[in-house]
């Protein structure tokens, strides 16, 4: 059971109502997690600005990070949302499961990215030198490294908001990784 109710359009500020309207037009609905950000006058706009900011990572590469981070942080909402988004970006079900585990046997460069995202998250930023070296040796740049760290922070914010509020998941729920791998 949710710890928080999802605020409706009528329950949020005028500026957040405008964002809700834009999300309705762009996505077709207001995801419950985004609506939850709207408890704050500023958090939703700030988060959307961060998550849509320019980066050296492609949309597909961002999903690699989002899946690995959300798995480490055990965020059902974000795993469910990013499984759907990962599929829209061309990943298969089996590839998504690997990415959630911090691996990508199907692509050495994405494997280094997934391992980095997982390691940063598990070690709360005290990333293993060997993981960073593998990442750079796979053809990633220092710019990519910094952008990945920013993305880990971005996704961790959403993971923590969901873990704290436990609002209902409004995407097809991703199965727990252990039950899928078993």
HELIX and SHEET records of a PDB file:
HELIX    1   1 UNK A    9  UNK A   11  5                                   3    
HELIX    2   2 UNK A   14  UNK A   27  1                                  14    
HELIX    3   3 UNK A   32  UNK A   37  1                                   6    
HELIX    4   4 UNK A   43  UNK A   51  1                                   9    
HELIX    5   5 UNK A   59  UNK A   72  1                                  14    
HELIX    6   6 UNK A   76  UNK A   88  1                                  13    
HELIX    7   7 UNK A   93  UNK A  100  1                                   8    
HELIX    8   8 UNK A  108  UNK A  122  1                                  15    
HELIX    9   9 UNK A  129  UNK A  137  1                                   9    
HELIX   10  10 UNK A  142  UNK A  165  1                                  24    
HELIX   11  11 UNK A  177  UNK A  181  1                                   5    
END                                                                             
